[in-house]
Amino acid sequence: MPPLDGERRAELVRSLGALRARIADACIVARRDPHSVTLIAVTKTFPAVDVATLAVLGVGDVGENRDQEASAKVVEVAELLRTGADQRVAPPRWHFIGQLQSRKSRSVASYAHAVHSVDRLELVEQLAAGVTRAGRDRLDIFVQVSLDGDPARGGVPSDRVVALADAVVARSELRLRGVMGIAPLAVDPRAAFADLAAVAARLRAAHPEADAISAGMSADLEAAVVHGSTHVRVGSALLGRRDQDFG
Ligand SMILES: *Cc1c(COP(=O)(O)O)cnc(C)c1O
């Protein structure tokens, strides 16, 4: 995998260092252990070689938001890491973070380590069926919470989170991890992430093991870490500007 030693690798080393420093600084402000925050590198629109390079640099978790793109990249990255110089590097864990169409859930269940965008019962059932069909271990599930009350952007209203979580827990193929949220554009992210933290606390009261919060992106990860995020999903601050942005 030649680009590993090229300019792009140096660029990724620099941006990864700067990003890790941002997360560490945010943890100091929040009085949190930096190990309590998992970085998910959002690699949508970027090539498989970038994912492989990040894996070699120690990034073990990557996020994608479209099944068609992700399912092809999973195969390419495994191949790059298998045939590349750094043979001991394990493939990353794939996190599906985008709105999920029901008909794609079987495919996603065949490669994803976690799905962060579960917002309806139908997905719970289809992802569980997909895990069985693929003969895989349990799939981690984050219930996506709507923080702007606009169902078009994905997410379940906060008063329906526990009921949906109950359905996840009822399926042995799935493991409930916690909640996921995206700060609405027009709102102060601190307010949005405080709301999400309150929803997360209510979920933990019902399901104590569901202690994860997937929140924070390039522009607002500091606010998310202050409000308890355990999984930040960062794309552009790490990989650069996206030419075609699928959201
Ligand atoms: C694209 C995307 C991200 C990353 O956004 P950046 O602003 O590039 O860091 C995070 N979460 C979701 C759900 C996304 O679709």
The ligand as a Gaussian input file, in Angstrom:
#p B3LYP/6-31G(d) Opt

LIG

0 1
 C      -20.202000      13.093000       8.693000
 C      -20.621000      12.763000      10.076000
 C      -19.789000      13.048000      11.174000
 C      -18.456000      13.750000      11.058000
 O      -18.628000      15.104000      10.744000
 P      -17.397000      16.116000      10.698000
 O      -18.020000      17.444000      10.862000
 O      -16.731000      15.936000       9.378000
 O      -16.487000      15.781000      11.828000
 C      -20.240000      12.672000      12.426000
 N      -21.437000      12.063000      12.602000
 C      -22.266000      11.784000      11.574000
 C      -23.565000      11.119000      11.848000
 C      -21.883000      12.117000      10.285000
 O      -22.711000      11.842000       9.264000

